[in-house]
Structure formats: C-alpha cells, structure tokens
C-alpha cells in the first residue's frame, strides 16, 4: 500500500553507516532460528487457488519505529482469531525491517524476529496462509537506472532475505514470502522499461537468496511484484521471471477502478465500473494465467465514502472477489483500521474493540470464495461467477442476451468447471418460462438446448437451474472441457433480462 498518511520523520531511526557493505557477511546472519522441519511443499497453483479470501494487517508491523507508531494497538492473538473466525483464510503481514537493523551490515535485531514470528504464528496456528514481506524499507523506493545504486540495493536484498529465510526455514508451505512491497523509483508510479527491468533484477536477487538457504525454502512460494505492484498494462508486460523458478506467483496490488476504489469520486457501483474491473482481470489472464503463472492480488479495497455508500462498497467487494474466484486468484483486502471519510480509510475490522465495523464487506469477500453469494438463491452452494450485471442484459424474439466463452476462446470459464452434481444458475426477470440455455461446440458442431431442472424466485427475480445431468443429456457427452466453446442465455418470443449466470458446486 502506498503510504498516504502525513509524512513521518524517522527521528528515532538508527543512523546507518554511509559505507554500504557489498557482500554478505557472517555478521548479517541472525543467530536465532526456528528448528528446521522438512515438509512437502505443494506447487504454486495448488497454493494460490487455496488461499482464497485474504486480510491485510495494515499500518502495524510496517509502521515506523514500532508497530504502534501509526496509531494501531499492538497486534494480539485475539485479533487474528476473530479475523480467522470470520472466514478469512490468508493473512498478509506487511513488515518493515530496516528500522530494526543493529549495524551497517543490515543485521536484524533478534528481538524483532521474535516479535514478527509471534504475529506470524497467530495466523499459522489458525490454519491460515501467511504472507510475510519487506514493506516500506527504504529500498522500496530505490528502483534505479544507476548501476551503483542497483548493486547496493541488491546486496541489501540478499542480506535481509538470507536472514528472514533462514529464520523461518522450518515453516511449511502455509508461509509465503513476498520479496518487496510496491517497488518504485522515489514516488514515480509510472516507471519505464529500464525501471521495470531493474525491478525484475531486484526480484531475482531476493529469490536467489531465499532459495540458497535450502530446506523448505527451496520450493517455498515466493511472490514477485510488478513495478509498483501495479496492474497497469505496461507494468504487467514488463514483469519477467529471470530465474525460471516455478514456485513463484506475480504479486499485484489493484485499487481499481481507481475513481471508485481509491479516490472515492464515484460512489455507486455501476455496470461501467464492473466492466472496467473485468477488463483488468482479463489482463491477468492474458499476461500470466494463460502462460501458467499464478497471480496473487495482495492488496485491494475501496476507501470509505460514508456509510450511505456502504452497499456500493459491498457490491464492489463481491464483484471483485467473484472475479478473483473465477480466475483462481486469491484477493487480500487492505485494512489499516482507519475510518474517516476520504482517501486511505480502509478500516473494516476495529482492532481496538476486536469487532468488525463493516462485516458486510468482509462477508462479501469471504462468501465469493466459500458460497452463499448474492448471485445464488441462498442455498449455501459455492459457485463460479460467469456473468453479473447490476442492470441486466436483455434479449427478445429468440435473441441471446448473454454469451459466455470458454477459456480457449478468450473467456475465463473452462469446460472442466462443469462437474458432476453441480448446476448452472441463471437469475433473470421477464416472463418466467421464456428463457433458453444453450451449449455450443464448434468442432464437432453442436448447438444443444438444455432443459431446466428447477425454477423459483430469489432477490426479487426468477431463477432457473440447469443440472449437470441435464447438460450431459443435451450435449450428448460429458467431454465439456475439450469441445465446449460457448454458453448462450437468451429469450424465446418474449423479453427476458439476465442479471447473473454462475456454475454452482453443492457443499
């Protein structure tokens, strides 16, 4: 997260020696380590798909001087217990290290390691995934085209990540490392190709240092950010995995659409904004997912524009998370425990009272991954969202109102998502029985109308269900993955308006 609080001077920060050591020294390695325990480390795809709904412990361990310097109370196990209890499965712990160096060789204070471990264990002992990173260290803003600066920064990366990786080597794959938070040149958020290349080199230096510690770190999931961790297309295009390591994922922070999520200038969640968000997720697919590279959205959220606009923030969170779930991307919401109106007020869980002020937002995120979402008829089934529109898309006189393409045709839905026991769910308005649901294949040519298996009412609209068995009967095969190309939802003779289409997986 970009620091948008008033600039705070590091009056108490220890003065580092001017001469920066350019090699890793024995003094840089912390002596206190956890006991190493060998574990089976799962692949990056398996982990990222299982991370699901994440919570950021913002403005605490990454604050200046100590974790309470920016006004938050000291993190307690009770806080993390409540966050897990709500349904969050991933905890991201932004962590500053350079305020805790004990010398000019970047040696990290052993007592600080003990405190960081304590907070990490709050999440791990709750069965959560935990993301541990380097956050707001001075090197975060030292992406540079100057070769001397680059060498100094890479040296610091190597030294601190060698210490961190060694200290936490014994943890299994529920602990994830993130090389750096939002790397950039000073406060330049646009960058250029040379700066994107430098970011890749910094990621490489950190990743190689982590891998060199061996043990579980040889295959631990490591998140590598784009320049600024940005979702802008030039930054996505500029990201490279210079090591070819397969146990990595791209780290992206996306407070988008910017006018709604960050600036708060738009306070109503609309189809236009939703379509903008969908186009951004499509970038992730095109640049990374389609090439076998997982993505983790480590920060997102919508700033507080006033309680009267809370429902729009809930809709935004639900839409964002539904897209994340559809693409197999975990999404971690930013929470800094700030509740004023305006920029940088992303508080949701009140750490002073250990209660959720805006539990509706939390639930919108969690439910998108775990079921009971707004697109369903409240039967508790988990689902994959294929289409959603606030105002709906209409068709009449045998028109197709909504067409969903499979991944091989540029969409996000895969035939393998159609699994036994599940069903398609369509929410619509118009004439109850004037709805068509069609599966189409190009080769072999198939155009199969599916019979509905159930109808009813939900959310003020009609709904229709089309079971897996009905789909197989109509399509003539269960081989949806290799031959299904499109799904059409539309009208017969009368007008219908489609609001949502999803595939549901009964619990």
C-alpha positions in Angstrom: 0.0 0.0 0.0 1.3 3.5 -0.8 1.8 5.5 2.4 -0.8 8.2 2.3 -0.6 9.3 5.9 1.2 12.6 6.6 5.0 12.1 6.0 6.5 10.9 9.3 10.2 11.6 10.0 12.2 8.8 11.3 13.6 10.8 14.2 14.3 7.7 16.2 15.7 5.6 13.4 19.2 4.4 13.9 21.8 6.1 11.7 23.3 3.7 9.3 26.9 3.9 8.3 27.5 5.7 4.9 29.6 2.9 3.5 27.3 0.0 2.4 28.8 -3.4 2.6 28.7 -5.0 -0.9 29.0 -8.6 0.2 27.1 -10.9 2.6 29.0 -11.3 5.8 28.7 -13.7 8.7 27.6 -10.8 10.9 24.5 -10.4 8.7 23.0 -13.7 9.6 20.8 -13.8 12.6 21.7 -16.5 15.1 18.2 -17.2 16.4 16.5 -19.7 14.0 13.5 -21.9 14.3 14.1 -25.6 14.2 14.1 -26.8 10.6 11.4 -29.3 9.8 11.1 -30.9 6.4 7.7 -30.6 4.7 6.1 -31.5 1.5 5.9 -28.2 -0.4 3.0 -28.0 -2.8 3.1 -26.4 -6.2 2.3 -22.7 -6.7 -1.0 -23.3 -8.4 -2.3 -25.5 -5.7 -1.4 -23.0 -3.0 -2.8 -19.9 -4.7 -6.1 -21.5 -5.5 -6.4 -22.5 -1.8 -5.5 -19.1 -0.4 -8.9 -17.5 -1.3 -10.0 -14.6 1.0 -7.1 -12.6 2.5 -6.8 -9.9 5.1 -4.0 -7.3 5.4 -2.8 -6.3 8.8 -2.1 -2.8 7.5 -0.3 0.0 9.3 1.1 -2.2 12.1 4.4 -4.0 11.6 5.3 -1.9 8.6 4.9 1.4 10.5 7.9 3.5 11.5 9.9 2.7 14.7 7.4 0.1 16.1 4.1 -1.4 15.3 2.1 1.1 17.3 3.7 4.3 15.9 1.0 4.9 13.3 -1.8 4.6 16.0 -2.8 1.0 15.9 -2.7 -1.1 19.0 -0.2 -4.0 19.4 -1.4 -7.0 17.4 -2.8 -9.7 19.6 -3.8 -13.3 19.0 -7.4 -12.4 19.8 -7.5 -10.1 16.8 -6.2 -12.8 14.4 -8.6 -15.4 16.0 -11.5 -13.1 15.2 -10.3 -12.5 11.6 -10.0 -16.2 11.0 -13.3 -16.9 12.8 -15.0 -14.6 10.3 -13.8 -16.8 7.4 -10.5 -15.3 6.2 -8.0 -17.9 5.1 -5.0 -15.8 4.3 -3.2 -13.2 6.5 -0.8 -10.8 4.9 1.6 -9.2 7.4 3.3 -6.1 5.9 6.7 -5.9 7.7 9.4 -3.2 7.9 12.8 -4.4 8.8 15.3 -1.5 8.3 14.1 0.3 11.4 15.4 -2.8 13.3 18.9 -3.0 11.8 21.6 -3.1 14.5 24.5 -2.2 12.3 25.6 -1.0 8.8 25.6 -4.6 7.6 21.8 -4.8 7.8 21.8 -7.2 10.7 18.2 -7.5 12.0 17.6 -7.3 15.8 16.9 -10.8 17.1 14.2 -9.4 19.4 12.4 -8.1 16.4 12.5 -11.5 14.7 10.9 -12.9 17.9 8.0 -10.4 17.6 7.5 -11.0 13.9 7.4 -14.7 14.5 4.8 -14.3 17.2 2.4 -12.5 14.8 3.2 -15.0 12.0 2.3 -17.8 14.4 -1.1 -16.2 15.2 -2.0 -16.9 11.6 -0.2 -20.2 11.1 -1.7 -21.6 14.3 -5.2 -20.7 13.0 -4.5 -22.8 9.9 -4.2 -19.6 7.7 -1.8 -18.9 4.9 0.6 -16.1 6.0 2.3 -13.7 3.6 5.5 -12.2 5.0 7.2 -9.4 3.1 9.6 -6.4 3.1 7.4 -3.4 3.4 8.3 0.3 3.5 12.0 -0.4 3.8 14.0 2.5 2.2 14.9 0.2 -0.7 11.3 0.0 -1.7 11.7 3.4 -3.4 15.2 2.7 -4.8 14.4 1.2 -8.1 17.1 2.9 -10.2 18.9 3.1 -13.5 22.2 3.8 -11.6 24.3 0.6 -11.6 26.0 1.5 -8.3 22.6 2.1 -6.6 21.4 -1.2 -8.0 24.3 -3.2 -6.6 23.8 -1.6 -3.2 20.1 -2.4 -3.2 20.6 -6.0 -4.4 23.2 -6.5 -1.7 20.7 -5.4 1.0 18.0 -7.6 -0.5 20.3 -10.6 -0.4 21.4 -10.0 3.2 18.0 -9.3 4.7 16.3 -12.1 2.8 19.0 -14.6 3.8 18.3 -13.7 7.4 14.5 -13.9 7.1 14.5 -17.1 5.0 16.9 -18.8 7.5 14.8 -17.8 10.5 11.6 -19.1 9.0 13.0 -22.1 7.1 11.2 -24.7 9.2 7.7 -23.4 8.3 5.7 -25.4 5.8 4.1 -24.0 2.6 1.4 -22.1 4.6 4.1 -19.4 5.0 4.7 -17.4 1.8 7.4 -14.8 1.1 6.9 -11.6 -0.9 10.1 -10.0 -2.0 9.1 -6.3 -1.6 6.1 -4.1 -1.4 5.4 -1.8 -4.4 9.0 -1.3 -5.7 9.5 2.0 -7.5 11.8 5.0 -8.1 11.0 7.6 -5.3 7.3 8.4 -5.8 7.2 7.7 -9.5 4.3 5.4 -10.1 4.6 5.4 -13.9 8.0 4.0 -14.5 9.7 3.0 -17.8 11.1 -0.1 -19.3 14.5 0.4 -17.6 12.9 0.6 -14.2 10.8 -2.5 -14.9 14.0 -4.3 -15.8 15.5 -3.2 -12.5 12.5 -4.4 -10.6 13.0 -7.8 -12.2 16.6 -7.8 -11.2 15.8 -7.0 -7.6 13.2 -9.8 -7.5 15.8 -12.2 -8.8 18.4 -11.2 -6.1 15.8 -11.7 -3.4 14.5 -15.0 -4.8 18.0 -16.4 -5.2 18.9 -15.5 -1.6 15.8 -17.3 -0.4 16.5 -20.4 -2.4 20.1 -20.5 -1.3 19.0 -21.1 2.3 17.7 -24.6 1.2 15.3 -26.8 3.1 11.7 -25.8 2.7 12.8 -22.6 1.2 14.0 -24.4 -1.9 10.3 -24.8 -3.0 8.5 -22.2 -0.9 6.0 -20.0 -2.8 7.6 -16.5 -3.3 5.6 -13.6 -4.7 7.4 -11.3 -7.2 5.7 -7.9 -7.7 5.5 -5.8 -10.9 6.8 -2.3 -10.8 4.8 -0.6 -8.1 2.9 -3.9 -7.9 0.7 -2.2 -10.4 -2.0 -3.7 -12.6 -1.4 -1.2 -15.4 -0.7 -3.0 -18.7 2.8 -1.6 -19.2 3.9 -2.9 -15.8 2.3 -6.3 -16.4 4.1 -6.5 -19.8 7.4 -5.5 -18.1 7.3 -8.3 -15.5 9.8 -11.1 -16.0 10.8 -14.2 -14.0 14.5 -14.0 -14.6 15.3 -17.3 -12.8 12.7 -19.5 -14.5 11.7 -20.7 -11.0 8.3 -22.4 -11.0 7.5 -21.9 -7.3 6.5 -18.2 -7.7 3.5 -16.1 -8.4 3.0 -12.5 -9.6 2.2 -10.0 -6.8 -0.2 -7.3 -7.8 -2.0 -4.5 -5.8 -5.0 -3.1 -7.6 -7.2 -0.4 -6.1 -9.3 -0.4 -9.2 -11.4 1.0 -10.7 -9.3 4.0 -9.3 -12.1 6.5 -9.3 -14.2 4.2 -7.0 -11.7 2.2 -5.0 -9.0 4.8 -4.3 -10.3 8.3 -5.0 -13.9 7.7 -3.9 -15.1 10.2 -6.5 -17.6 7.6 -7.8 -19.7 6.2 -5.0 -22.2 4.0 -6.9 -21.1 0.6 -8.2 -22.2 0.5 -11.9 -22.0 -1.8 -14.9 -19.5 0.6 -16.4 -17.2 0.2 -13.4 -17.8 -3.6 -13.3 -16.8 -3.9 -17.0 -13.6 -1.9 -16.3 -12.8 -4.3 -13.5 -13.5 -7.3 -15.7 -11.1 -5.9 -18.4 -8.4 -5.6 -15.7 -8.8 -9.2 -14.7 -8.7 -10.2 -18.3 -5.2 -8.7 -18.4 -4.1 -11.0 -15.6 -5.3 -14.0 -17.6 -3.6 -12.8 -20.9 -0.3 -11.9 -19.4 0.1 -14.6 -16.7 -2.6 -17.2 -16.0 -2.8 -18.3 -19.7 1.0 -18.8 -19.6 1.0 -20.9 -16.5 1.9 -18.2 -14.0 -0.2 -17.8 -10.9 -1.3 -14.4 -9.6 -1.9 -13.1 -6.1 -3.8 -9.9 -5.5 -2.1 -8.9 -2.3 -4.0 -5.6 -1.8 -7.3 -4.3 -2.9 -10.2 -2.4 -1.3 -12.5 0.7 -1.6 -12.0 3.7 0.6 -14.7 4.9 2.9 -17.0 7.5 1.2 -19.6 7.5 4.0 -22.0 4.9 5.5 -24.7 5.9 3.0 -22.5 4.3 0.3 -21.7 1.2 2.2 -23.8 -1.0 -0.1 -21.8 0.1 -3.1 -18.6 -0.9 -1.3 -20.2 -4.3 -0.6 -21.2 -4.7 -4.2 -17.7 -3.8 -5.3 -16.1 -6.3 -3.0 -18.4 -9.0 -4.1 -17.8 -8.3 -7.8 -14.0 -8.1 -7.2 -13.9 -11.4 -5.3 -16.2 -13.2 -7.7 -13.8 -12.4 -10.5 -10.9 -13.5 -8.3 -12.6 -16.8 -7.6 -13.4 -17.3 -11.3 -9.8 -16.9 -12.2 -8.4 -18.8 -9.3 -6.8 -15.7 -7.9 -6.7 -15.0 -4.1 -7.6 -11.5 -3.1 -6.4 -9.9 0.2 -8.3 -6.8 1.3 -6.4 -3.9 2.7 -7.4 -2.9 6.3 -5.5 -0.1 8.0 -8.0 0.4 10.9 -8.8 3.9 9.6 -12.5 5.0 9.5 -12.7 8.7 8.5 -14.2 9.6 5.1 -11.9 10.1 2.2 -8.6 8.8 0.9 -6.8 5.9 2.7 -9.6 5.0 5.0 -9.9 1.2 4.5 -10.8 0.2 8.0 -13.1 -2.8 8.4 -12.0 -4.7 11.5 -11.7 -2.5 14.6 -8.6 -3.7 16.4 -9.4 -1.7 19.5 -12.6 -3.5 20.1 -11.8 -6.7 18.3 -15.0 -6.4 16.3 -16.0 -5.9 12.6 -17.4 -2.4 12.0 -18.1 -3.3 8.3 -18.7 -7.0 8.5 -20.8 -6.8 5.3 -17.7 -6.0 3.3 -15.8 -8.9 4.9 -18.6 -11.3 4.2 -18.9 -10.2 0.6 -15.2 -11.2 0.0 -15.4 -14.5 2.0 -18.7 -15.6 0.5 -17.5 -15.2 -3.0 -14.9 -17.9 -2.3 -16.9 -20.0 0.1 -20.5 -19.8 -1.2 -23.7 -18.1 -0.1 -23.1 -15.2 -2.5 -25.6 -12.7 -3.9 -25.9 -14.4 -7.2 -27.3 -17.6 -5.7 -30.6 -18.4 -4.1 -29.1 -18.6 -0.6 -28.8 -22.3 -0.6 -25.2 -22.2 0.6 -23.6 -23.6 -2.5 -20.2 -22.4 -3.6 -20.2 -21.0 -7.1 -18.1 -19.7 -10.0 -19.5 -16.4 -11.4 -19.7 -16.3 -15.2 -21.7 -13.2 -15.7 -23.2 -10.4 -13.4 -24.8 -7.1 -14.3 -26.5 -4.6 -12.0 -29.0 -3.6 -14.6 -29.0 -6.8 -16.6 -28.7 -7.6 -20.3 -31.9 -8.1 -22.2 -33.0 -10.1 -25.2 -36.2 -11.0 -27.0 -37.6 -12.7 -30.1 -35.0 -15.6 -29.9 -32.1 -13.3 -29.2 -29.1 -14.3 -27.0 -28.8 -11.8 -24.1 -25.6 -13.2 -22.6 -22.8 -15.3 -24.2 -20.1 -16.8 -22.0 -17.0 -18.0 -23.8 -14.7 -20.7 -22.6 -11.0 -20.1 -21.8 -9.8 -21.4 -25.2 -11.9 -18.7 -26.9 -10.6 -15.9 -24.7 -13.0 -16.3 -21.8 -12.4 -17.4 -18.2 -14.7 -20.3 -17.9 -13.4 -23.8 -18.6 -15.3 -26.9 -19.5 -13.6 -28.7 -16.6 -15.5 -26.3 -14.3 -18.7 -28.3 -15.2 -18.5 -31.1 -12.6 -20.9 -33.8 -11.6 -23.5 -32.8 -9.0 -23.3 -29.2 -9.9 -25.7 -27.0 -11.9 -25.9 -23.7 -13.8 -27.9 -21.0 -12.1 -29.5 -18.1 -14.0 -31.2 -15.1 -12.4 -33.5 -13.1 -14.6 -36.7 -11.1 -15.0 -39.4 -11.0 -17.7 -41.7 -13.9 -18.4 -40.9 -16.8 -16.2 -40.8 -19.6 -18.8 -39.3 -17.5 -21.7 -35.7 -18.5 -21.1 -33.2 -20.5 -23.3 -30.0 -22.1 -22.1 -27.7 -23.4 -24.9 -24.4 -25.1 -25.0 -22.4 -24.7 -28.2 -19.4 -26.5 -29.7 -17.6 -25.5 -33.0 -16.0 -28.8 -33.6 -17.9 -31.1 -33.7 -20.7 -28.6 -34.4 -23.2 -28.9 -31.6 -26.0 -26.5 -30.6 -27.8 -28.1 -27.6 -30.7 -26.5 -25.7 -30.7 -27.7 -22.1 -33.9 -28.4 -20.1 -34.2 -26.6 -16.8 -34.1 -28.8 -13.7 -35.6 -26.3 -11.2 -37.2 -22.8 -11.1 -38.1 -20.4 -8.4 -37.7 -16.8 -7.1 -34.7 -15.1 -5.5 -33.6 -11.5 -4.9 -36.8 -10.2 -6.5 -36.2 -12.1 -9.7 -36.8 -15.5 -11.2 -34.1 -18.1 -11.2 -33.6 -21.3 -13.3 -31.2 -24.2 -12.6 -29.7 -26.5 -15.3 -28.2 -29.6 -13.7 -25.0 -31.3 -14.8 -27.1 -34.4 -15.8 -29.4 -32.2 -17.9 -26.4 -30.7 -19.6 -24.9 -34.1 -20.4 -28.2 -35.3 -21.8 -28.5 -32.3 -24.0 -24.9 -32.1 -25.2 -24.6 -35.9 -25.7 -21.3 -36.1 -23.9 -19.6 -35.2 -20.6 -16.5 -34.1 -22.5 -17.2 -30.4 -21.9 -13.5 -29.4 -21.4 -12.2 -30.2 -24.9 -15.2 -29.4 -27.1 -17.4 -26.8 -25.3 -16.8 -23.3 -26.8 -19.7 -21.1 -25.7 -22.8 -20.9 -23.5 -25.7 -18.8 -24.6 -28.5 -17.5 -22.4 -31.4 -15.7 -24.0 -35.1 -15.4 -24.8 -37.7 -17.2 -26.8 -40.5 -15.0 -28.0 -40.8 -12.7 -25.0 -38.2 -10.3 -23.4 -36.0 -11.6 -20.6 -33.3 -9.7 -18.7 -30.3 -11.6 -17.4 -28.7 -10.5 -14.1 -26.3 -13.4 -13.3 -25.1 -16.7 -14.6 -22.9 -19.0 -12.5 -22.0 -22.6 -12.0 -22.7 -23.9 -8.5 -21.0 -26.6 -6.6 -23.1 -28.1 -3.8 -21.4 -28.5 -0.4 
